[in-house]
């Protein structure tokens, strides 16, 4: 699921963060904050990701490191998806 998740995350970033660079030019490990994401944009990103993936980030995941890169976001969403499928 990670490849599909990464692609979907990039689309959400493209639509909601408005980076000064094209998200597709960045690697999965590239620092989105260094690429121009603001704190305000990271909150918008979190809310958009919750909508796009139908999940809620728990308080323990509301940290800069979770939203720092496409790779970090993918790992967090994969973890939450696994937890949700275990509960279902």
N, C-alpha and C positions, 0 to 999 in steps of 0.2 A: 504494500500500500504506500510506502514511502515515496516512490517516484510520482505516483498520481497526487499524493499529498503535497509534495514539493511544487508541482505544476500549479495546483490550485492555490497554494500559498502565494506563489509569485503573482498570480492574477489578482488576488486580494491586495497584495502590496501595491501593484500597479494602479489599482483603482482608488485606494484609500490613503496611501502615504505620499504620493506625488514627489518621489525622489528626483533630484536634479540629474540623475543618470538613469539609463534604462535598466530595469531590474534584471533583464536577460543578459546583461554584460557582467553581472556579478556572480561569483561562485556561491555555492550553498553556504560556505563558511565566511563569506565577506561580512564585515560589520556594517549593519544597516544604519547605525548611528553615525559612523564615520562617513557613510555614503550620503548623509544629509537628513536622516530621519530625526525629527524632533520628539521631545517627550510627549507633546500633545498628539502628534501623529501616531506615536506608539499606542496611545490609549484608543484612538480611532481604529488602529489596526487590530488591537485585541477584541474590540467590540465587533468588528467586521468578521474576524475569524470565528468568533463564537456563533455568529449568525450563519456563516458559510458552512461550518462543520457541525452545527447543532450540538454545541457543547458549552460548558462553562469552565473557565480557568479557575481552579481553586486559589485561595489566598496565597498558598505556598509557592505558586507559580507566577505570581504577579511581581516579577523581578525583571530588571533590565536584561539579565543574561538569557532569560527565556525568549525574549523578543529581539535579541541581538543579531540573529542571522536566520536565513531560511532554514539552515540545518537544525538550529536550536529549536525553532518553531515546529519543524517537522517532528523532531524527537518528542516534544511536549504533546503535540496532537496525537501522535502514534501511541504514546503512553496513556493519554486520556481515552482514546478509542478502545484500547485493550481493556482498560478498567470498565468502561461502559459495556463492552461485550461480555465481560465476566459477570456483570450484574444482571444483564438481560436474560 
